Amino acid sequence: KAIGAKTVFLCKSTLLQVVILTIISLIAAVGFTWVIFMVMPEDIPFLFDLIQIAKFSGIIAIVSIFGGLLSTYNIIQADPIQAMGRME
């Protein structure tokens, strides 16, 4: 806002970044879990259940988006003059 960007653009950009980071993080987490599952010996009880992983990944994605929406509230409320450090 301080350099003239529109609020709508900043909100869309923030939410897009949250979605991209969430997807990358979830893919990495599931991938690392699968690698650990494949490396672990058969004696250790470990269940790699895709349904459970999908459920919890969905919950994490929803929480991430809500967190991004909280950030957009701060973007909407920000005063560009104050953000530049000028007080009038």
N, C-alpha and C positions, 0 to 999 in steps of 0.2 A: 504494500500500500504506500510505503514511504517513497517509492520510486515511480509511482503512477500505475501500478498494476491494478486491474479491477478485482473487486472482492470475489466475484463469481469465478474468475480464472484462478485465483489463489485457492479457493475452496475445492474446485475440481482437481487442481494439481495436487493438493494435499491428500485428497481421498484416493486419487490414482496411485500416488506413491505408497500409501498404506496398503492398498490392494496388491500392488506388485510385490512389496516386501513380504506381505503375508503369504502369498502364493509361493515365492521362492523359499521362504523359511519352512513352510509346511512340506514342500517337496524335499528339501534337504533333511528335515527331521525324519520323515518316513523312509527316505533312502538310507540314512545312517542306522535307523532301527532295523531295516531289512538286512543290512550288512552284518550287524551284530547278531541278528537271528541266524544268519547263514554260518557265522564263524563259531557260535557257541556250541559246545558239545551237546550231544543228545541227552545226556544225564540231567542237564539243567532244565527244569520245566519253564518254558517260555512260549507263549502263544502269540503269533503274529496274525491277528484277526483284522482283516480289511474293513469289515463293517464297523467295528469299534473305533478303528483309526479314522474312518470317514466321519463318524459321529462327532468325535472329539475335535477333529480338524474343522468341522463346520462350526462348532461352538467357538473355537479359537478365532476363526475368521469373523464371526459375528461380533465378538468382543473387540477385535482389532478395528473393525469398521466403526463401532460405537466410540472407541478411543479417538479415532480420526475425526469423528463428528464433534467431539469435545474440543479438539484443536481448531476446528473451523469456527466454533463459537468465539474463541479468542481472536481469530482473524477478523471476524465481523465486528467485534467490539473495539478493535485497535484503532487508535487515533494516529493518522499518518504524521502529524506534526510532533506528537509526543514520541513516536517511534524514531524520528530523526534526532531526538534529543533536544528539541527546542521547546521551551515552555513559554507560553504567552499568558 
